[in-house]
Amino acid sequence: MAPGPAASRPWFAFSLDLAPAAASRHLHGLPPVPDFPEGELAEALDVDVVYDVHVPNWSGRVARLVDAPGHRVVGRLRPVASESWPVLARLETALALATEERPVQVRTASGTVVDALAFTPSARDTSTQGPVSEAFLITLAVAAERARLPADVVEKLQAEARIVHAVQHARPDGHRPPA
């Protein structure tokens, strides 16, 4: 009897995991990035992202997934072979210390709602101290564009990066330093 298809697990990618190679410019020594399926455009329901986990490799705070009734996070739903899950977990840890597997309800483009897992940094080490990582936000916008998320999502991420840059580089006297 021929072996059946390998079991897969539904993975919701919403952060740098949308296009991990985009982070390789910033993160040296990133583990090899496996070829994950493109998956389908989807949105996680009743969650949002907050930038409250400091990651030294990003020199600032990065995104973490939190409960937020009524909110949605756009990403990609991808089937990952069960035997590839440990490789994915190592990659997520290297990208942004996303060490926790978090169950999420995900609505696909066809309207089907499925249970999936997303990787997110731990809530144990949250802080609002220090800057949000501008490099992380820029890389996240690039990853979203490479993953072909909707243009409005990419534009929002680009705008967030510009706002963080403007706020974090503003001088106390109200003048911005030269670019």
C-alpha positions in Angstrom: 0.0 0.0 0.0 1.4 3.4 -1.0 1.9 5.9 1.9 -0.8 8.5 2.3 -0.2 12.2 2.3 1.8 13.6 5.2 -0.4 15.1 7.9 -0.3 18.9 8.0 -1.1 21.6 10.5 -2.7 24.9 9.7 -0.3 27.8 10.4 -1.3 31.4 10.3 1.6 33.6 9.2 1.2 37.3 10.1 4.6 38.8 10.8 8.1 38.3 9.4 7.1 34.7 8.8 5.1 36.0 5.8 8.4 36.2 3.9 11.3 35.2 6.2 14.0 35.8 3.6 13.1 39.6 3.9 14.6 39.4 7.4 17.9 37.8 6.3 19.3 41.2 5.5 18.9 42.3 9.1 19.3 39.0 10.9 22.6 37.3 10.3 22.8 33.6 11.0 19.1 33.0 10.3 18.5 29.3 10.0 17.8 28.0 6.5 14.3 29.0 5.4 12.3 26.0 4.1 10.0 26.3 1.2 6.6 26.7 2.8 3.5 26.7 0.7 2.2 30.1 -0.2 -1.1 29.3 1.4 -4.1 31.5 1.0 -4.9 35.0 2.1 -6.8 34.9 5.4 -7.5 36.9 8.5 -7.2 35.9 12.2 -10.3 37.0 14.1 -10.5 38.7 17.5 -6.8 39.4 17.7 -4.5 42.4 17.1 -0.7 43.1 17.3 1.0 45.1 20.0 4.7 46.1 19.9 5.7 45.2 23.5 8.4 42.6 23.4 12.0 43.8 23.2 14.2 41.7 20.9 17.9 42.6 21.0 18.5 41.5 17.4 15.9 44.1 16.3 17.1 46.8 18.7 13.6 47.5 19.9 10.1 46.1 20.5 8.5 43.8 18.0 4.9 42.6 17.3 3.1 40.2 19.6 -0.4 38.7 18.9 -3.0 39.6 21.6 -6.7 39.0 22.2 -8.7 41.9 20.8 -12.5 41.2 20.2 -13.7 42.6 17.0 -10.2 43.2 15.5 -8.6 41.2 12.7 -5.0 40.6 11.5 -4.4 39.8 7.9 -1.9 37.1 6.9 -1.6 33.8 5.1 -3.0 30.5 6.2 -0.5 27.8 5.2 -0.5 24.0 5.6 2.7 22.8 7.1 3.7 19.1 7.2 3.8 17.9 10.8 7.4 16.8 10.4 8.4 20.4 9.3 6.8 22.0 12.4 10.0 21.9 14.5 11.9 23.6 11.7 9.2 26.3 11.6 9.4 26.7 15.4 13.2 27.3 15.2 12.7 29.8 12.4 10.0 31.7 14.3 12.2 31.9 17.3 15.1 33.3 15.3 12.9 35.8 13.5 11.4 37.6 16.5 11.6 35.3 19.6 8.1 34.0 18.6 8.3 31.0 20.9 4.7 30.4 21.7 2.2 28.6 19.6 -1.2 30.4 19.9 -4.5 29.1 18.6 -6.4 31.5 16.4 -9.6 31.3 14.5 -8.9 32.2 10.9 -11.3 33.2 8.1 -10.2 32.4 4.6 -11.0 34.3 1.5 -13.9 31.9 0.8 -15.4 32.8 4.2 -14.6 29.4 5.9 -13.5 29.7 9.5 -10.8 27.3 10.6 -8.7 26.7 13.7 -5.0 27.4 13.2 -1.8 28.1 15.1 0.3 31.3 15.0 3.7 31.8 16.5 4.1 34.9 18.8 6.6 36.1 21.3 5.8 35.3 25.0 3.7 37.6 27.0 6.0 37.0 30.0 8.6 39.5 28.8 6.4 42.4 27.7 7.4 46.1 28.2 6.5 49.5 26.9 10.0 50.7 27.7 12.3 51.5 24.9 11.7 52.1 21.2 9.6 50.1 18.8 12.0 48.6 16.3 12.0 50.7 13.2 14.0 48.0 11.3 11.4 45.4 12.3 8.5 47.6 11.0 10.3 48.2 7.7 11.0 44.5 7.3 7.5 43.6 8.2 6.1 45.9 5.5 8.5 44.3 3.0 7.5 40.8 4.1 3.8 41.7 3.7 4.4 43.1 0.2 6.3 40.0 -0.8 3.5 37.8 0.6 1.1 39.7 -1.6 -1.1 40.9 1.2 -3.6 43.5 0.1 -2.2 46.9 -0.8 -4.0 48.7 2.0 -2.4 46.4 4.6 1.1 47.0 3.1 0.5 50.7 3.0 -0.6 50.7 6.7 2.6 48.9 7.7 4.7 51.4 5.7 2.9 54.3 7.3 3.5 52.8 10.8 7.2 52.6 10.0 7.3 56.2 8.9 5.4 57.4 12.0 7.7 55.5 14.3 10.7 56.9 12.5 9.3 60.5 12.8 8.4 60.1 16.5 11.6 58.4 17.6 13.9 60.8 15.7 12.1 64.0 16.7 14.0 66.4 18.8 12.6 67.8 22.1 12.5 71.3 20.4 10.1 70.0 17.8 12.5 70.1 14.9 13.4 67.0 13.1 17.0 66.2 12.4 18.1 66.2 8.7 17.4 63.0 6.9 
